[in-house]
Amino acid sequence: MELRLAGKTALVTGGSRGIGLETARALAREGVQVLICARREMALAEAARDIMQTTQAKIQTHQLDVTKLEQIETVPRIVGEKLGRIDILVNNAGTGTYKPFLEVTDQELVEGMAINFFAQFRICQRVVPMMIAQGGGRIVNVSGETGIMTLNPPFLSSCTGPAKAAEIRFSKVLANELAPHNIRVNCVIPGFIHTPERFAKWEREMAKCKLSPEDAARERAQWSTNQGARDTRWGMPEEIANLIVFAVSDAASYINGAELVADNAMDKS
């Protein structure tokens, strides 16, 4: 299969760890010039070194907090300076809040919308004019399964689920509006993905303590079973990265406005 991505440019938010890191790595392997953004400068530098060691590609970095509008306003300038143009945008930055409804604070509610839906909307709004001017582009917004299904305890997502659902709906509406400009927009919806930083947050909010590796493995298996997963294997970031790279490639030229679910056939009934 010919992906025909060599020579393209890409911006990946949340690019220092997990799905974002592996997406940047996979794009670099295809010959894409990649700019990764994240909040922590040291994590960005470490991620860039890691990718360059495995791909021999040069990775650009930019410190960016996607919850800060004043920082998002700088994105077109940074893209222009470091990439020259923008062929691919992967809106991957995001997180979840896993607390009972009555325990979610107003600050957590606002921050949850800001880092998830608001960030994707705002970054698209500033990058899309560049894509229109150059004749087209590809966008993937990364959402989450709480946006399409209600999970059983302990995956409590009254705060996160609505934000993830907004990302999915936004992607479909944007795809329809931007199709005449040769811009494809798709939404990738991962199921349970094993990333250390996300699991540490789950431990703090759901298990209420740090788990030993053995206890953590048992908890993951039990949580998967509670949600109707057909086996207890969690996905790996690189498996989602492969789907994202396909979605932005020419091989997916007829896929637009799609909900691309990767969850190992979880039971959504």
Sequence and secondary structure as in RCSB ss.txt:
>XXXX:A:sequence
MELRLAGKTALVTGGSRGIGLETARALAREGVQVLICARREMALAEAARDIMQTTQAKIQTHQLDVTKLEQIETV
PRIVGEKLGRIDILVNNAGTGTYKPFLEVTDQELVEGMAINFFAQFRICQRVVPMMIAQGGGRIVNVSGETGIMT
LNPPFLSSCTGPAKAAEIRFSKVLANELAPHNIRVNCVIPGFIHTPERFAKWEREMAKCKLSPEDAARERAQWST
NQGARDTRWGMPEEIANLIVFAVSDAASYINGAELVADNAMDKS
>XXXX:A:secstr
     TT EEEEETTTSHHHHHHHHHHHHTT EEEEEES HHHHHHHHHHHHHHH   EEEEE  TT HHHHTTH
HHHHHHHTSS SEEEE       S GGG  HHHHHHHHIIIIIHHHHHHHHHHHHHHHHT EEEEEE  GGGTS 
  TT   TTHHHHHHHHHHHHHHHHHHHGGGTEEEEEEEE SB  HHHHHHHIIIIISS   HHHHHHHHHHHHH
HTT SSS  B HHHHHHHHHHHHSGGGTT  S EEEESSS    
